[in-house]
Amino acid sequence: MTEMTGVSLKRRALVVEDNDSGVPAEETKKQKFSECNPTKDQDGLQNDFLSISEDMPGPPDTVSAGKGGENSEAQLEDEEEEEDGLSEECEEEESESFADMMKHGLTEADVGITKFVSSHQGFSGILKERYSDFVVHEIGKDGRISHLNDLSIPVDEEDPSEDIFTVLTAEEKQQLEELQLFKNKETSVAIEVIEDTKEKRTIIHQAIKSLFPGLETKTEDREGKKYIVAYHAAGKKALAKVRTAADPRKHSWPKSRGSYCHFVLYKENKDTMDAINVLSRYLRVKPNIFSYMGTKDKRAITVQEIAVLKITAQRLAHLNKCLMNFKLGNFSYQKKPLKLGELQGNHFTVVLRNITGTDDQVQQAMNSLKEIGFINYYGMQRFGTTAVPTYQVGRAILQNSWIEVMDLILKPRSGAEKGYLVKCREEWAKTKDPTAALRKLPVKRCVEGQLLRGLSKYGMKNIVSAFGLIPRNNRLMYIHSYQSYVWNNMVSKRIEDYGLKPAPGDLVLKGVQEAYREMLTADNLDIDNMRHKIRDYSLSGAYRKIIIRPQNVSWEVVAYDDPKIPLFNTDVDNLEGKPPPVFASEGKYRALKMDFSLPPSTYATMAIREVLKMDTSIKNQTQLNTTWLR
């Protein structure tokens, strides 16, 4: 079996890397609001049933750092706000029956996941009964596992005083925020200096420029009183003024300090893009000044490294006082941002609750995982959670069937769905009027809303341009899903035909070429001509390993009585000095706690599937979890 880790299949014009999705529900804590004073549309942590967290180097422009040498202030321009990180569904949640929705969801067999490579007997267990049962630590390019273990701020004489966070009142912050977002940039906000000292004025100047990038300040005398006047640095009147010694200067970033502040982000039940959107709102900067090595999905606790352009560690650390379910630490200043795909992989700590396997069965299953590995399928998250799989949309895009693309995204769907989406889809089915359907959609920052807005703008005869209003990453998600669907089906066929022995054709296309050709022909696609007339949708191929053997594998079976208790400590628990849980020799329930490391673009759920020998789809896990909770 040693050679098997090198066996690969070629995917012609079909490549992508991504991660995983998880299952059932657990209460989420509400986002905490405080003196950070975020923008009005700040969203809290959502109660999302779906997401297992693994890593996705992803498309190159997911979130990239700003241009070198530019301050974050330059990111706040007049252009329309980017709509990053949308999910297929709208962002806000309503209390619908998730179990009912999942009756119409996909199973593993629907997306080509049909084979196992081990011979042990499977057993039952509940995956992600709690999101805290699934913890991911990023493995950096140096092989070091990222941990949040230091909340201290690097000593820097250039940093402003901590007073900048408290010197402005809530009303003043509100006025400054509205000024910052004001489009014509010609107005100003005047703040009276009550205790007029040079030190007090300096702190107010620093507070405004630090907390509201893009604003500049000056001191004015008005009727014998001192005022700090804030205005837009880019305003025409401000720029037209002759610069004098008394005029304000741009807040400078010390030349000796690296332009990027790197930090470790600990987050609970929030995917990477959503987390960055939250951080950017609180910091009042554009999301694209953040960079990272891989995305982590929602339903988990994840720890990863993030870099941000010209934001101080002090300002980042202040967010720890404002945000629940987030923690920032291990700060350092560096010259370069992070790049997607630079990571070596991820280390997982996973608890499977209420297992039915005997100790011998668990031992056999885990030894098999360690020695043989698992099939490197793309996990269920790649294919969406509703009755319309994302790979179907991807296939329609590749076929240039744009009416079908529109129909698949907007048509009514089986099963429970958020009420406003149901009304929107019903209106669309009845009238085919994008403006009327959009009016039924209160939350427009979703794929459906973006497409309807595009159809209203460009008309029904220009679906391609309308579809282009959906963020590029989300558009490519559909094609990546179809690629993954082809891969899963092909790897199942290859194992069925050849077993686990390396065979001619594994490292070149020839061996299984006809199977690829057959499948794509059935989908009305030509494997010899995958060049799409829209450049974004022409994707090159790559090799992907059929078998993955996890590294650093360890496990233990623990007994417990209370289903709600955590079964291991997180980084935050350790920072707070909490003792690790102590387990009795006997308990009402048994859980399997496992640790292992995986390379990028591999799915922990597929490793767990090989251990349990059971369907890890949300449809199946939800039914199992619902029965268990009852």
C-alpha positions in Angstrom: 0.0 0.0 0.0 3.0 2.3 0.4 3.0 3.3 -3.3 -0.7 4.0 -3.3 -0.3 7.5 -1.8 1.3 8.5 -5.1 -1.4 7.2 -7.4 -3.3 10.0 -9.1 -5.9 10.5 -11.7 -5.8 13.2 -14.3 -8.8 15.5 -14.4 -8.9 17.1 -17.9 -9.8 20.8 -17.6 -11.2 20.0 -14.2 -9.2 21.3 -11.2 -9.9 23.0 -7.9 -9.2 22.7 -4.2 -11.7 23.0 -1.4 -13.0 21.8 1.8 -15.6 20.3 3.9 -19.1 20.6 5.2 -20.7 19.3 8.4 -24.0 18.7 10.1 -26.6 19.2 12.7 -27.5 22.0 15.0 -26.2 23.6 18.2 -27.1 26.9 19.7 -24.8 29.8 18.7 -23.9 32.6 20.9 -25.1 36.1 19.8 -22.5 38.6 18.6 -21.5 40.9 21.3 -21.6 44.6 20.7 -19.7 47.2 22.6 -17.5 50.3 22.3 -16.1 49.0 19.0 -19.2 50.5 17.4 -19.5 48.5 14.1 -21.4 49.7 11.1 -25.2 49.4 11.2 -25.4 46.2 9.1 -23.1 44.3 11.4 -24.2 40.7 11.3 -23.9 38.4 14.3 -22.8 34.8 14.3 -25.3 32.7 12.6 -26.8 29.5 13.7 -25.6 27.5 10.6 -26.1 23.8 10.5 -23.7 23.3 7.7 -20.0 23.3 7.5 -17.1 21.2 8.4 -13.9 23.0 8.4 -11.1 22.2 6.2 -8.8 24.1 3.9 -9.3 25.5 0.5 -6.5 27.3 -1.3 -9.3 28.3 -3.7 -9.4 30.8 -6.6 -6.5 33.3 -6.6 -8.6 36.4 -5.8 -10.7 35.1 -2.9 -9.3 37.8 -0.6 -5.9 39.3 -1.4 -3.8 41.9 0.4 -3.9 45.5 -0.7 -1.1 46.8 -2.9 2.2 47.1 -1.1 2.8 50.5 0.5 -0.8 51.6 0.4 -2.5 52.3 3.6 -5.9 50.9 4.4 -7.3 54.4 4.0 -6.8 54.0 0.2 -9.3 51.1 0.3 -12.2 53.4 1.2 -13.1 54.9 -2.1 -16.3 55.8 -3.9 -16.6 52.4 -5.7 -19.5 50.2 -5.0 -18.8 47.9 -2.1 -17.5 44.5 -3.1 -19.8 41.6 -2.3 -17.4 39.0 -1.0 -18.0 35.6 0.5 -21.6 35.0 -0.4 -23.1 31.6 0.2 -25.5 29.9 -2.2 -28.2 30.7 0.3 -29.0 34.2 1.7 -27.0 35.2 4.8 -29.8 35.7 7.3 -31.4 32.7 8.9 -35.0 31.9 9.8 -36.1 29.2 12.1 -37.1 26.5 9.6 -37.0 22.7 10.1 -33.6 21.8 8.9 -34.4 18.1 9.1 -37.4 18.6 6.8 -35.2 20.5 4.3 -32.6 17.7 4.3 -35.2 15.1 3.3 -34.6 16.5 -0.1 -30.9 16.9 0.2 -28.1 14.9 -1.5 -26.7 11.6 -0.4 -23.1 10.5 -1.0 -24.2 8.2 -3.9 -25.7 11.2 -5.7 -22.3 12.8 -6.1 -20.3 9.7 -6.9 -19.0 8.8 -3.4 -19.7 5.0 -3.3 -16.5 3.1 -2.5 -14.4 2.2 0.6 -10.8 0.9 0.6 -10.7 -0.8 4.0 -12.2 -4.2 5.1 -13.0 -3.4 8.8 -16.6 -3.4 10.1 -18.2 0.0 10.3 -20.2 1.4 13.2 -22.4 4.4 14.0 -21.4 7.7 15.5 -22.6 11.3 15.4 -20.4 13.8 13.6 -20.5 17.4 14.8 -23.3 17.1 17.2 -21.7 20.3 18.5 -19.5 22.5 16.4 -17.0 22.4 19.2 -16.6 18.7 18.4 -14.6 19.6 15.3 -11.4 21.7 15.7 -9.0 22.6 13.0 -5.5 24.0 13.4 -3.7 25.3 10.3 -0.3 23.8 9.5 1.9 26.7 8.1 4.4 26.4 5.3 7.2 25.8 7.9 5.3 22.8 9.2 4.3 24.5 12.4 0.8 24.0 13.7 -0.9 27.4 14.4 -2.1 27.8 18.0 -3.5 30.8 19.8 -1.4 31.0 22.9 -0.3 34.6 23.3 -2.6 37.7 23.5 0.2 40.2 24.2 0.8 43.2 21.9 4.3 43.8 20.5 5.9 46.8 22.1 6.0 49.7 19.7 6.7 53.3 20.7 4.8 54.5 17.6 1.5 53.1 18.8 -1.1 55.6 20.0 -2.5 55.5 23.6 -5.2 53.0 24.6 -7.3 56.1 25.3 -8.1 56.4 21.6 -10.8 53.7 22.1 -12.7 55.6 24.8 -12.1 59.3 24.1 -15.0 59.5 21.6 -18.6 59.2 22.6 -21.0 56.8 20.9 -22.8 59.7 19.3 -19.5 61.1 18.0 -18.5 57.7 16.6 -21.9 57.5 14.8 -21.4 60.9 13.2 -17.9 60.1 12.1 -19.0 56.8 10.7 -21.7 58.5 8.7 -19.2 61.0 7.5 -16.8 58.2 6.5 -19.5 56.5 4.4 -20.8 59.8 2.9 -20.2 59.7 -0.8 -19.5 63.3 -1.8 -16.9 63.7 0.9 -17.4 67.5 1.2 -19.0 67.7 4.7 -17.3 67.6 8.1 -17.8 66.8 11.7 -16.7 69.1 14.5 -16.0 67.8 18.0 -15.6 70.2 20.8 -12.5 69.7 23.0 -14.0 70.0 26.5 -10.7 69.7 28.5 -8.5 71.7 26.2 -5.0 70.4 26.5 -2.5 69.5 23.8 -2.5 65.9 25.0 -6.3 65.6 24.9 -6.3 67.1 21.3 -3.6 64.7 20.2 -5.6 61.7 21.5 -8.7 62.9 19.7 -6.8 63.4 16.4 -5.3 59.9 16.8 -8.6 58.3 17.6 -10.4 59.7 14.6 -7.6 58.8 12.1 -7.0 55.4 13.6 -10.7 54.3 14.0 -12.0 55.9 10.8 -9.5 55.4 8.0 -9.9 57.9 5.2 -10.8 60.8 7.5 -8.3 63.6 8.3 -8.5 66.2 11.1 -7.5 69.7 12.0 -7.9 72.0 15.0 -10.1 75.1 14.7 -11.0 78.0 17.1 -14.7 78.8 17.0 -16.0 81.6 19.3 -13.3 81.0 21.8 -13.7 77.2 21.9 -11.4 74.6 20.4 -12.8 72.0 18.0 -11.3 69.0 16.2 -12.8 69.0 12.7 -12.9 65.8 10.8 -13.3 65.6 7.0 -12.5 63.3 4.1 -8.9 63.3 3.0 -10.0 62.8 -0.6 -12.5 65.8 -0.6 -11.9 68.2 -3.5 -11.9 71.2 -1.2 -9.4 69.6 1.1 -7.1 68.7 -1.7 -7.4 72.2 -3.3 -6.1 73.8 -0.1 -2.5 75.0 0.1 -0.7 72.8 2.5 0.8 74.7 5.5 2.5 73.6 8.6 -0.8 74.0 10.5 -2.6 71.7 8.1 -3.0 68.0 9.0 -0.7 65.4 7.7 -1.4 61.8 6.8 -1.1 59.4 9.7 2.3 57.8 8.9 3.2 54.1 9.2 6.7 53.7 10.7 9.2 52.8 8.0 11.0 50.4 10.4 7.8 48.4 10.9 6.7 45.7 8.4 3.6 46.8 6.5 1.6 43.7 7.5 0.4 42.7 10.9 0.2 38.9 11.1 -2.0 37.3 13.7 -3.6 34.0 14.7 -7.4 34.1 14.4 -9.4 31.7 16.6 -13.1 31.5 15.6 -16.1 29.5 16.4 -19.0 28.7 14.0 -17.9 31.2 11.3 -16.2 30.6 8.0 -13.1 32.6 7.0 -14.8 35.0 4.6 -17.6 35.8 7.0 -15.0 36.3 9.8 -13.0 38.7 7.7 -16.2 40.6 6.8 -16.9 41.0 10.5 -13.4 42.2 11.3 -13.4 44.6 8.3 -16.7 46.2 9.5 -15.5 46.7 13.0 -12.2 48.1 11.7 -14.0 50.1 9.0 -11.7 48.9 6.2 -12.2 46.9 3.0 -12.0 43.1 3.3 -9.4 42.9 0.5 -6.6 44.2 2.8 -6.7 40.9 4.6 -4.8 37.8 3.3 -4.6 34.2 4.4 -3.3 30.8 3.3 -6.6 28.8 3.2 -10.2 29.2 4.0 -11.8 27.4 7.0 -15.5 26.6 6.9 -18.2 27.5 9.4 -19.4 24.7 11.7 -16.2 24.2 13.7 -13.6 25.8 15.9 -10.7 26.9 13.7 -7.3 28.4 14.2 -5.4 30.0 11.3 -3.0 32.7 10.5 -4.2 36.0 8.9 -2.3 39.1 7.7 -3.7 42.6 7.4 -2.2 45.7 5.7 -1.2 48.6 8.0 -3.5 47.9 10.9 -1.8 47.9 14.3 -1.7 44.9 16.6 -3.1 47.3 19.3 -6.2 48.0 17.2 -6.7 44.4 16.4 -6.3 43.3 20.0 -9.0 45.7 21.0 -11.5 43.6 19.1 -11.0 40.9 21.7 -13.1 43.1 24.0 -15.9 43.5 21.5 -16.4 40.2 19.7 -17.6 36.9 21.0 -16.6 33.6 19.3 -13.5 35.3 18.0 -10.0 35.7 19.5 -7.0 37.4 18.0 -3.4 36.9 19.2 0.2 35.9 18.4 0.8 39.3 16.7 3.9 40.2 14.7 4.8 42.7 12.0 6.0 41.3 8.7 7.1 42.7 5.4 4.8 40.4 3.3 1.2 39.3 3.2 0.1 35.6 3.2 -0.7 33.8 0.0 -3.4 31.3 -0.8 -2.1 27.7 -0.9 1.1 28.4 1.1 0.0 26.1 4.0 1.1 22.5 4.4 -2.3 21.4 5.5 -4.5 21.2 8.7 -4.5 19.3 11.9 -7.9 18.0 13.0 -9.2 17.1 16.4 -12.6 15.4 16.0 -15.1 13.9 18.4 -17.7 11.3 17.2 -20.3 11.0 19.9 -22.5 8.1 20.9 -20.5 5.6 19.0 -21.8 2.0 18.7 -18.5 0.3 17.8 -16.7 -2.0 20.3 -13.2 -1.2 21.4 -11.9 -3.8 18.9 -13.9 -2.4 16.0 -12.6 1.1 16.8 -9.0 -0.2 17.0 -9.3 -1.9 13.6 -11.0 1.1 12.0 -8.4 3.6 13.2 -5.4 1.3 12.4 -6.8 1.0 8.9 -7.1 4.7 8.6 -3.5 5.1 9.7 -2.0 2.4 7.5 -4.2 2.3 4.4 -5.8 5.7 4.4 -9.0 6.8 2.6 -10.3 7.7 -0.8 -9.6 11.3 -1.6 -13.2 12.2 -2.5 -14.4 15.7 -2.6 -16.7 16.0 0.4 -20.5 16.8 0.4 -20.1 20.5 1.1 -18.9 21.0 -2.5 -22.4 20.2 -3.8 -24.7 22.4 -1.8 -27.4 21.6 0.7 -30.7 22.0 -1.2 -32.7 20.1 -3.7 -30.7 21.8 -6.6 -27.1 20.6 -6.4 -24.4 23.2 -7.3 -22.8 20.8 -9.8 -25.9 21.0 -12.0 -25.5 24.8 -12.2 -21.8 24.3 -13.0 -22.6 21.8 -15.8 -25.2 24.3 -17.3 -22.5 27.1 -17.3 -20.0 24.8 -19.1 -22.8 24.0 -21.6 -23.5 27.7 -22.2 -27.1 26.9 -21.2 -27.8 30.2 -19.5 -31.5 29.9 -19.3 -31.0 26.7 -17.4 -28.5 28.4 -15.1 -31.0 31.1 -14.3 -33.8 28.6 -13.8 -31.7 26.3 -11.5 -30.8 29.2 -9.2 -34.2 30.8 -9.1 -36.8 28.1 -9.4 -38.9 26.8 -6.4 -37.2 24.0 -4.5 -38.6 21.0 -2.6 -38.4 20.9 1.2 -38.4 23.6 3.9 -36.7 26.8 2.9 -36.4 30.3 4.4 -39.8 32.0 4.0 -38.6 35.0 2.1 -36.8 32.8 -0.4 -40.0 30.7 -0.9 -41.9 33.9 -1.7 -39.2 35.2 -4.0 -39.1 31.9 -5.9 -42.9 31.7 -6.2 -43.0 35.2 -7.6 -40.3 34.3 -10.1 -42.1 31.1 -11.2 -45.4 33.1 -11.6 -44.2 36.2 -13.3 -40.6 35.8 -14.5 -40.3 39.4 -13.5 -36.9 40.0 -11.8 -37.9 43.3 -10.2 -41.1 41.8 -8.7 -39.2 38.8 -7.4 -36.5 41.0 -5.9 -39.1 43.0 -4.0 -40.1 39.7 -2.2 -36.5 39.3 -1.1 -35.7 41.5 2.0 -32.1 40.1 2.2 -30.6 40.9 -1.2 -27.0 40.1 -0.5 -27.2 36.5 -1.7 -26.8 34.7 -5.0 -30.5 34.9 -5.8 -30.6 38.6 -5.0 -27.5 39.3 -7.0 -28.8 37.4 -10.1 -32.2 39.1 -9.9 -30.6 42.5 -9.6 -28.5 41.6 -12.7 -31.6 40.6 -14.6 -33.3 43.8 -13.7 -30.3 45.8 -14.8 -29.4 44.0 -18.1 -32.6 42.3 -19.1 -33.7 38.7 -19.6 -31.8 38.5 -22.9 -28.5 39.2 -21.3 -28.3 36.5 -18.6 -24.5 36.2 -18.9 -24.0 39.9 -17.8 -26.7 39.4 -15.1 -24.9 36.3 -13.8 -21.7 38.4 -13.8 -23.0 40.5 -10.9 -22.6 37.4 -8.6 -19.1 37.6 -7.1 -16.5 35.7 -9.1 -15.7 33.3 -6.4 -19.3 32.2 -6.1 -19.7 31.9 -9.9 -16.6 29.6 -10.0 -17.9 27.6 -7.1 -20.5 26.1 -9.4 -17.9 25.0 -11.9 -15.7 23.7 -9.2 -18.6 21.7 -7.9 -19.1 20.0 -11.3 -15.3 19.3 -11.5 -15.6 17.6 -8.1 -18.7 15.6 -9.3 -16.7 14.3 -12.3 -13.7 13.4 -10.1 -15.8 11.6 -7.5 -17.5 9.5 -10.2 -14.2 8.7 -12.0 -12.3 7.7 -8.9 -15.2 5.4 -7.9 -15.1 3.8 -11.4 -11.3 3.5 -11.3 -11.4 1.7 -7.9 -14.2 -0.6 -9.1 -12.3 -1.5 -12.2 -8.7 -1.8 -10.8 -9.0 -2.0 -7.0 -6.1 -0.5 -5.0 -3.3 -1.7 -7.3 -1.5 1.0 -9.3 -2.5 0.5 -13.0 -1.3 2.0 -16.3 -3.2 5.2 -16.8 -3.1 6.4 -13.3 -0.6 9.1 -14.0 -1.7 9.9 -17.5 -5.1 10.4 -19.0 -5.0 7.3 -21.3 -5.9 4.6 -18.8 -9.3 5.9 -17.9 -9.7 8.4 -20.8 -12.8 6.7 -22.2 -14.6 6.8 -18.9 -14.1 10.6 -18.7 -15.1 11.0 -22.3 -18.2 9.0 -21.8 -19.3 10.9 -18.7 -18.7 14.3 -20.2 -20.4 13.4 -23.5 -23.5 12.3 -21.6 -23.4 15.8 -20.1 -23.1 17.3 -23.6 -19.5 18.4 -23.1 -16.5 17.8 -25.2 -13.4 16.6 -23.2 -11.1 17.7 -26.1 -12.5 21.2 -26.1 -13.1 22.6 -22.6 -12.1 26.1 -23.5 -15.1 28.3 -22.6 -15.9 31.5 -24.5 -16.0 33.3 -21.1 -12.4 33.1 -19.9 -13.2 32.7 -16.3 -15.0 29.4 -17.0 -12.0 27.9 -18.9 -10.1 25.9 -16.2 -7.0 23.8 -16.6 -6.7 20.2 -15.4 -4.5 18.8 -12.6 -3.6 15.5 -10.9 -5.2 14.6 -7.6 -4.2 11.7 -5.4 -6.7 8.8 -5.2 -5.6 7.6 -1.7 -4.6 9.9 1.2 -2.9 8.5 4.4 -3.4 10.9 7.3 -0.3 11.8 9.4 0.1 12.1 13.2 -2.9 9.8 13.8 -3.9 9.2 17.4 -7.2 8.3 19.1 -9.0 7.4 22.3 -12.4 6.2 23.3 -13.9 8.1 26.2 -17.0 7.6 28.4 -19.4 10.5 29.3 -22.8 11.1 30.8 -23.7 14.6 29.7 -24.1 15.1 25.9 -23.4 18.9 26.3 -20.0 18.7 28.0 -16.9 19.4 25.9 -14.6 16.4 25.6 -11.3 18.3 25.1 -9.8 21.8 25.7 -9.6 24.4 23.0 -6.8 27.0 22.7 -9.0 29.5 24.5 -9.7 27.1 27.3 -5.9 26.6 27.7 -5.4 30.4 27.7 -7.9 30.7 30.4 -6.2 28.0 32.4 -9.2 25.5 32.4 -8.2 22.0 33.4 -8.6 19.3 30.8 -11.8 17.2 31.2 -11.5 14.1 33.4 -13.4 11.0 32.2 -14.9 8.2 34.2 -14.1 4.6 33.3 -17.9 4.0 32.7 -20.5 6.4 31.3 -23.9 6.5 29.7 -22.3 7.2 26.3 -19.1 6.6 24.5 -17.2 8.9 22.1 -14.3 8.4 19.8 -11.8 11.3 20.0 -9.3 11.3 17.0 -6.4 13.5 15.9 -4.8 13.5 12.5 -3.2 15.8 9.9 -4.2 16.1 6.3 -2.7 18.0 3.3 -4.6 20.9 1.7 -7.7 20.1 -0.5 -8.5 16.9 1.4 -11.7 16.4 3.5 -11.7 15.2 7.1 -15.2 14.0 6.6 -14.0 11.6 4.0 -11.5 10.2 6.5 -14.2 9.9 9.1 -16.5 8.2 6.5 -13.8 5.5 6.0 -13.7 4.9 9.8 -17.5 4.7 10.3 -18.4 3.1 6.9 -21.5 5.2 6.8 -22.9 8.1 4.7 -21.6 11.4 6.0 -24.1 13.5 4.0 -26.0 16.1 5.9 -29.2 14.3 4.9 -28.1 11.1 6.6 -26.4 12.8 9.6 -29.4 15.1 10.3 -31.7 12.1 10.5 -29.3 10.3 12.8 -28.8 13.4 14.9 -32.5 14.1 15.1 -33.2 10.5 16.3 -30.3 10.8 18.8 -31.5 14.1 20.2 -35.0 12.8 20.6 
